[in-house]
C-alpha cells in the first residue's frame, strides 16, 4: 500500500500546478467568472430547440418560395405566350398587375423571413431572463461579483469559466424552455 500512497502523492504534486486556484472541494473562489454566452445558448437544450425550430421554419419558407417561384415562372411564360395575341395596352395592364402581385408576394415572403430572424432574438431574450437566476447562483457559489463574456477577455485561467457548468444547470432547470418560449 505504501506504493499507492506514493503514487497518489506524486499525482497530486504533478496536478496541483495544473489545477491552479481550484479548490479541492467545491467551486473556485474568485471575484470574476467568465462565460461564453454564444455557447451557453447554442449548446443548451433551450438553444438547440430554438435552432431546430428556426431551421424547420426556414425549410418551410424555402419550400414555399420554390413553389411560388415555379408558379410565377409558369404564369410569366403563359403571359409571354399570350402577348402576340393581345393589344399592347391590354398586355401592359395584365403585365403591370402581374408585377404588382410579384412585388406583394416578395414583400410577404421577406416579412416571413424577418419574423423567423426575430423569433431567435425573442427566444434569446427569454433565455437570458430565465438564465439570470441560475447565473446569479453560480456567482454566489464562487464568491464572484461579475460574470464577463469569455470572448472579450484576452487571457484567463480556465478555472473561472463556468460555461459548461451553467449549461448543465440550465438544462436541468429549464430543459428546452418550450414552456417559457414567447408565442409567435
C-alpha positions, 0 to 999 in steps of 0.5 A, a space after each residue: 500500500 505504501 506504493 499507492 500512497 506514493 503514487 497518489 502523492 506524486 499525482 497530486 504534486 504533478 496536478 496541483 500546478 495544473 489545477 491552479 486556484 481550484 479548490 479541492 472541494 467545491 467551486 473556485 473562489 474568485 471575484 470574476 467568472 467568465 462565460 461564453 454566452 454564444 455557447 451557453 445558448 447554442 449548446 443548451 437544450 433551450 438553444 438547440 430547440 430554438 435552432 431546430 425550430 428556426 431551421 424547420 421554419 426556414 425549410 418551410 419558407 424555402 419550400 414555399 418560395 420554390 413553389 411560388 417561384 415555379 408558379 410565377 415562372 409558369 404564369 410569366 411564360 403563359 403571359 409571354 405566350 399570350 402577348 402576340 395575341 393581345 393589344 399592347 395596352 391590354 398586355 401592359 395592364 395584365 403585365 403591370 398587375 402581374 408585377 404588382 402581385 410579384 412585388 406583394 408576394 416578395 414583400 410577404 415572403 421577406 416579412 416571413 423571413 424577418 419574423 423567423 430572424 426575430 423569433 431567435 432574438 425573442 427566444 434569446 431574450 427569454 433565455 437570458 431572463 430565465 438564465 439570470 437566476 441560475 447565473 446569479 447562483 453560480 456567482 454566489 457559489 464562487 464568491 464572484 461579483 461579475 460574470 464577463 463574456 469569455 470572448 472579450 477577455 484576452 487571457 484567463 485561467 480556465 478555472 473561472 469559466 463556468 460555461 459548461 457548468 451553467 449549461 448543465 444547470 440550465 438544462 436541468 432547470 429549464 430543459 428546452 424552455 418550450 414552456 417559457 418560449 414567447 408565442 409567435 
